[in-house]
Amino acid sequence: MDIRSKLAKLSEEVEADVSHIYQQIEMNSFINHEKVLNAFKEFRVSDFHLKGSTGYGYGDTSREILENIYARVFGGEKALVRGQIVSGTHAIALCLFGVLEPGDELLSIQGNPYDTLEEVIGTRGNAPGSLKSYGVKYRQVELLPCGELDWDAIERALNHNTKMVMIQRSRGYAWRPSLNISGIKKIVQFIKKRQPETVIFVDNCYGELVEPKEPCDVGADLVAGSLIKNPGGGIAPTGGYVVGRADLVKRAANRWTAPGIGDEVGPTLDYHRLLLQGIFLAPHIVAESLKGAVFASRLFQRLGYEVSPQYDEYRTDIIQAVALGNADKMIAFCRGLQSASPVDSHVLPEPDGMPGYEDAVIMAAGTFIQGASIELSADGPIRPPYAVYMQGGLSKEYVKLGVLSAAEAVLKTEKNN
Ligand SMILES: *Cc1c(COP(=O)(O)O)cnc(C)c1O
């Protein structure tokens, strides 16, 4: 049988294998749809809230409504949701610089933080203006070899200067399990019991609206993420959010503009409707992405590759990792996926350096919004285990087409060797 017929047959079998998982995804998605709709109703969104402001953006009630909706959906007292927050890293940096002062200590309890945060913290590179250059101390507790948290080491690492504990919900570019909401709850209880004053910060990137609860619902103090990932629903053209305890969100807002100005300014321009429509659609788009990830997981597992998570594993983020074993297959996967994109399908991805990332990275992203990883995309640093991390997709069918195209390209490299 040729590669394409083999894949078509396998694809049908995979759909049958995973249909019960699709049902679970739909159940969670329904809960999140209801949560979002209730917030729209509670804050009485009207036609005139769909327009944006200009200049300083003083007294923009449409902006307030959007932020109230985020606060409600994400279980925080207050939210900062702005198009002028340019990325997830920016939103996270606002939280770190807003809360931490010279002499304070930041503690990561899952080993290395996400690549771009290393330069923010100052553990890699020498970027002027890092936390380290301001006298904020940083320590990290490594994960156990099995990928679990090292509770004894966390207990030892906590001290009275530990102003903030940093948690990452999704796996990022690491071959390790994600941290689900019940895991976050355990951490919050563990830390708060010992040091109630320590701020628990969660990098929520890729985790939004996957489970029926969010980090603030289980006691996290401050949470941040990107609008061109899950909560923008594939519609938001730019932006980031911070949500959590009101005093802490205010500190992040003072960092975002200037102390004293905080969140009182910020024009919503021509894209305000898209941010509202984005969060409205987000529960559905996240579910489509998840179904696509589950399909990819089972397909590549059946093709003999190591995948994480397994198709039937509990999920808290939309990322699917596939270990391909060598650089050629990573490149083939990304090229196959790219060729099934709506934009730039003719472009051939090449590994290259990226600002904020240490190793060369290969990326496939034929998206309407530049870099939007809630749209189908795949990327990974060229380093063992040569894993691609794929995520997103505006419809499960488009993900399926992309994944089948990627699989075909990978199988062709096998044939050549
Ligand atoms: C995407 C992401 C970020 C931020 O990335 P940006 O590219 O700056 O938006 C941070 N942490 C994790 C875990 C992420 O997935």
The ligand as a MOL file (V3000), in Angstrom:
LIG
                    3D

  0  0  0     0  0            999 V3000
M  V30 BEGIN CTAB
M  V30 COUNTS 15 15 0 0 0
M  V30 BEGIN ATOM
M  V30 1 C 3.9130 30.7550 24.8460 0
M  V30 2 C 4.3920 30.6480 26.2300 0
M  V30 3 C 4.9320 31.7270 26.9080 0
M  V30 4 C 5.0460 33.1080 26.3160 0
M  V30 5 O 5.4010 33.0950 25.0170 0
M  V30 6 P 5.1950 34.3270 24.0120 0
M  V30 7 O 5.7530 33.7880 22.7780 0
M  V30 8 O 5.9720 35.4420 24.6010 0
M  V30 9 O 3.7490 34.6510 23.9370 0
M  V30 10 C 5.3340 31.5380 28.2080 0
M  V30 11 N 5.2160 30.3500 28.8050 0
M  V30 12 C 4.6920 29.2910 28.1860 0
M  V30 13 C 4.5540 28.0010 28.9060 0
M  V30 14 C 4.2640 29.4010 26.8740 0
M  V30 15 O 3.7210 28.3600 26.2650 0
M  V30 END ATOM
M  V30 BEGIN BOND
M  V30 1 1 1 2
M  V30 2 1 2 3
M  V30 3 2 2 14
M  V30 4 1 3 4
M  V30 5 2 3 10
M  V30 6 1 4 5
M  V30 7 1 5 6
M  V30 8 2 6 7
M  V30 9 1 6 8
M  V30 10 1 6 9
M  V30 11 1 10 11
M  V30 12 2 11 12
M  V30 13 1 12 13
M  V30 14 1 12 14
M  V30 15 1 14 15
M  V30 END BOND
M  V30 END CTAB
M  END
